[in-house]
Amino acid sequence: MTEQERGLGGQARRMADLIDYQEGSVVSRQLTKGDGGNVTLFAFDAGEGLTEHTSPFDALAFVVDGEAEVAISGVASRLREGDMILMPANEPHALKAPSRFKMLLIMVKS
């Protein structure tokens, strides 16, 4: 599905409005995908998260609403709206939502 088919192409939009929170869940919306990577918007309800894992690609996480805890190789960082962090390829990382937050994840494959 293209950006145009998703209703995003050529339109300025407020990023935080492109996804809604869902009680007790992590919600995701892929905004674009290509050979070089993808861009996905996430909404985490309070108390939710992603357990520690690795990825073969660098990923840039940008908080668009709320606050998040991100741990990379056991080192925790607290991110607030407007903050970003690079999660390097092959480094273990995890995310927790001390309160609701929304995050844009940019996965760079090349």
C-alpha positions as CSV (number, residue, x, y, z in Angstrom):
1,M,0.0,0.0,0.0
2,T,1.4,3.4,-1.0
3,E,1.4,6.6,1.2
4,Q,-1.3,7.9,-1.1
5,E,-3.5,4.9,-0.5
6,R,-3.0,5.3,3.3
7,G,-4.1,8.9,3.0
8,L,-0.7,10.4,3.8
9,G,0.7,11.4,0.4
10,G,1.0,15.1,-0.2
11,Q,-0.7,16.2,3.0
12,A,0.8,17.8,6.1
13,R,-0.4,16.0,9.2
14,R,0.3,16.1,12.9
15,M,2.2,12.9,13.6
16,A,0.7,12.2,17.0
17,D,-2.8,12.3,15.4
18,L,-2.1,9.5,13.0
19,I,-2.4,6.8,15.7
20,D,-4.6,6.3,18.8
21,Y,-3.8,4.7,22.1
22,Q,-5.6,1.4,22.9
23,E,-6.0,0.3,26.5
24,G,-3.6,-2.5,27.5
25,S,-1.9,-2.6,24.0
26,V,0.9,-1.5,21.7
27,V,-0.5,-0.3,18.4
28,S,1.5,0.2,15.3
29,R,0.9,1.9,11.9
30,Q,3.4,1.5,9.1
31,L,3.7,4.8,7.3
32,T,6.0,3.8,4.6
33,K,8.2,0.8,3.6
34,G,10.9,0.3,1.0
35,D,14.1,-1.6,0.2
36,G,16.1,0.9,2.3
37,G,14.0,0.7,5.4
38,N,10.6,1.6,6.9
39,V,8.9,4.1,9.1
40,T,6.4,3.0,11.7
41,L,4.4,4.9,14.2
42,F,3.7,3.2,17.6
43,A,1.3,4.0,20.5
44,F,2.1,2.3,23.8
45,D,-0.4,2.2,26.7
46,A,1.1,2.8,30.2
47,G,2.8,-0.4,31.4
48,E,3.3,-1.8,28.0
49,G,6.6,-2.3,26.2
50,L,8.8,-4.4,24.0
51,T,11.0,-7.0,25.6
52,E,14.7,-7.0,25.0
53,H,15.6,-8.0,21.4
54,T,18.1,-7.2,18.6
55,S,17.7,-6.0,15.1
56,P,20.1,-6.4,12.2
57,F,19.6,-2.8,11.3
58,D,20.0,0.6,12.9
59,A,16.8,2.1,14.2
60,L,16.0,5.7,15.2
61,A,13.3,6.1,17.8
62,F,11.7,9.6,18.1
63,V,9.1,10.2,20.9
64,V,6.2,12.3,19.6
65,D,4.0,12.1,22.7
66,G,4.6,11.2,26.4
67,E,7.6,9.5,27.9
68,A,9.5,6.3,27.3
69,E,12.2,4.2,28.9
70,V,14.7,2.8,26.4
71,A,17.4,0.4,27.4
72,I,20.3,-0.3,25.0
73,S,22.8,-2.9,26.1
74,G,21.6,-2.6,29.6
75,V,21.9,1.2,29.8
76,A,18.5,2.9,30.4
77,S,17.5,6.3,29.0
78,R,14.4,8.3,29.8
79,L,13.0,10.0,26.7
80,R,10.4,12.7,26.6
81,E,8.4,14.3,23.7
82,G,10.8,15.6,21.2
83,D,13.7,13.3,22.2
84,M,15.3,10.7,20.0
85,I,17.7,7.8,20.4
86,L,19.6,5.6,18.0
87,M,19.4,1.9,18.6
88,P,22.4,0.4,16.8
89,A,22.2,-2.7,14.8
90,N,22.8,-6.0,16.7
91,E,22.7,-4.2,20.2
92,P,20.1,-5.6,22.6
93,H,17.4,-3.0,23.3
94,A,14.0,-2.9,25.1
95,L,11.3,-0.2,25.5
96,K,8.9,0.4,28.4
97,A,6.0,2.8,28.8
98,P,6.0,4.3,32.3
99,S,3.0,6.3,31.0
100,R,1.4,6.4,27.6
101,F,3.7,7.4,24.7
102,K,3.9,7.5,21.0
103,M,7.0,6.9,19.0
104,L,8.1,7.1,15.4
105,L,10.5,4.3,14.5
106,I,12.8,4.7,11.5
107,M,14.5,1.5,10.5
108,V,17.5,2.0,8.2
109,K,18.3,-1.1,6.2
110,S,20.9,0.5,3.9
